[in-house]
Amino acid sequence: MEASTISSGFFEEARSFFEEIVTWLGSDVVCGLEHEEIEKNLFLNGNELLRRLLQGYLDSRSDDEVFGDSQV
């Protein structure tokens, strides 16, 4: 796999959210939950994490966007 040319700064929000998920999984709060509840939370947060990753990617590519004719 090639090295990425995308600045990692665009993904800081996703990384931070990932760390929140990992911290939550390691917390005492999770110990009292049923597996189904943990899975449901991970599913919802996993989708949010993917959304944030996609947004980071889109933000990183925003300078490459070509807009319609700007001449008036």
C-alpha positions, 0 to 999 in steps of 0.5 A, a space after each residue: 500500500 502506498 504512503 498517504 499524501 493526505 495530511 493526517 490533520 483532516 482526520 483528527 476528529 475521527 481519531 479523537 472519536 475512535 479514542 472515545 470509543 476505545 475509552 468507553 469500551 475500557 470503562 467500568 460502565 461497559 461491564 454492566 451492559 449486555 452484549 446486545 447493548 454493547 454491540 448496538 452502541 458500537 454499531 451506532 458509533 462505528 457508523 459515526 466514525 466512518 462518517 467522520 473519516 469520510 468527511 475528513 477525506 472530503 475536506 482533504 480533497 476540497 482544494 482539488 474540486 473544480 467548480 462550474 464556469 465562474 465567469 459572468 
